[in-house]
Amino acid sequence: MTAESTTAESTATSVVVSFPDELSAWGRDQLTADRFVNYLKRVYDEAAPGVEWDEFLDVGCCGDSLTLTLRVETVEPAGATNLSAETDIEFVEREGSVHGGWCVQSADGPVSTTGKQS
């Protein structure tokens, strides 16, 4: 087995990442945008179930950063750890909260889709 084949075998084809369910619809759009998904693949070389990534989503010129914790739920195939540009990233929600963002700047900003965020 060569080093190249070992790397190919340990490269994830897909990763499921969860996000807090308090994230607004606008925040979800930012999270799933190609630019953010590609950013995750560039910044994180590896992923394993249970690993958490503290990230922020830009809310534009009129707000502060929207901070949230992303959690790796599953990696396929099992045992793979490396991320590549070809790795698919799927997002699912889990119970949790977010901090900052439009909700602290404007009552007219996006609100939680769950109604839990005040």
C-alpha positions in Angstrom: 0.0 0.0 0.0 1.4 3.4 -1.0 1.1 6.6 0.9 -1.1 7.9 -1.9 -3.5 5.0 -1.6 -3.6 5.4 2.2 -4.5 9.1 1.8 -7.2 8.2 -0.7 -8.7 5.6 1.7 -8.7 8.0 4.6 -10.4 10.8 2.7 -14.0 11.3 3.6 -16.5 11.3 0.7 -19.1 12.9 2.9 -19.4 14.5 6.3 -22.6 15.4 8.3 -22.2 18.5 10.4 -24.9 19.7 12.8 -25.7 23.3 13.7 -27.9 24.9 16.5 -31.6 24.9 15.7 -31.9 28.5 16.8 -30.1 29.6 13.7 -32.3 31.8 11.6 -33.3 31.1 8.0 -30.9 33.8 6.9 -28.1 32.2 9.0 -28.9 28.8 7.4 -28.5 30.4 4.0 -25.1 31.8 5.0 -24.1 28.4 6.5 -25.0 26.4 3.4 -23.6 28.8 0.9 -20.8 27.4 -1.4 -18.3 30.0 -0.1 -18.8 28.8 3.5 -18.8 25.1 2.7 -15.5 25.6 0.7 -14.1 27.6 3.6 -14.7 24.7 6.0 -12.9 22.3 3.6 -9.9 24.6 3.4 -9.6 25.4 7.1 -10.2 21.9 8.5 -8.0 19.1 7.2 -9.6 16.5 9.3 -13.0 15.6 10.7 -14.1 12.9 13.2 -17.5 12.3 14.8 -17.9 14.5 17.9 -15.3 17.1 16.9 -16.7 20.7 17.3 -15.8 23.7 15.3 -16.4 27.2 16.6 -17.3 29.4 13.7 -19.0 32.6 12.9 -21.2 33.8 10.1 -20.9 37.3 8.8 -24.1 39.4 9.2 -23.0 42.2 7.0 -22.1 45.8 7.6 -24.8 46.4 10.2 -24.2 43.7 12.7 -21.6 41.7 14.6 -20.5 38.2 14.0 -23.0 35.4 14.5 -21.1 32.7 16.5 -22.1 29.1 16.6 -20.6 25.7 17.2 -20.7 23.1 14.4 -20.4 19.5 15.4 -19.2 16.6 13.1 -21.9 13.9 13.4 -20.8 11.3 10.9 -18.0 10.8 8.4 -18.2 8.4 5.5 -16.6 6.0 4.9 -16.2 5.0 8.5 -12.7 5.5 9.6 -11.9 8.3 7.1 -10.6 11.5 8.6 -9.3 13.7 5.9 -11.3 16.4 4.1 -10.7 17.3 0.5 -12.3 19.7 -2.0 -14.4 16.7 -3.2 -15.8 15.9 0.2 -19.6 16.5 0.4 -20.7 18.4 3.5 -24.3 18.0 4.7 -25.9 20.1 7.4 -28.5 18.9 10.0 -29.9 20.7 13.0 -29.6 19.9 16.6 -30.8 21.6 19.8 -28.6 24.6 20.6 -28.2 28.4 20.6 -26.3 31.0 18.7 -24.9 34.3 19.9 -24.7 37.7 18.3 -25.8 38.7 14.9 -28.7 40.7 13.7 -30.8 39.9 16.8 -28.6 42.3 18.8 -28.7 45.0 16.2 -32.2 45.2 14.9 -35.7 44.0 15.7 -36.2 43.8 11.9 -33.4 41.4 11.5 -33.8 37.6 10.9 -35.2 35.7 13.8 -34.8 32.2 15.0 -36.8 29.7 13.0 -37.5 27.7 16.2 -38.7 30.7 18.2 -36.4 29.9 21.0 -34.0 32.8 20.5 -34.9 36.0 22.3 
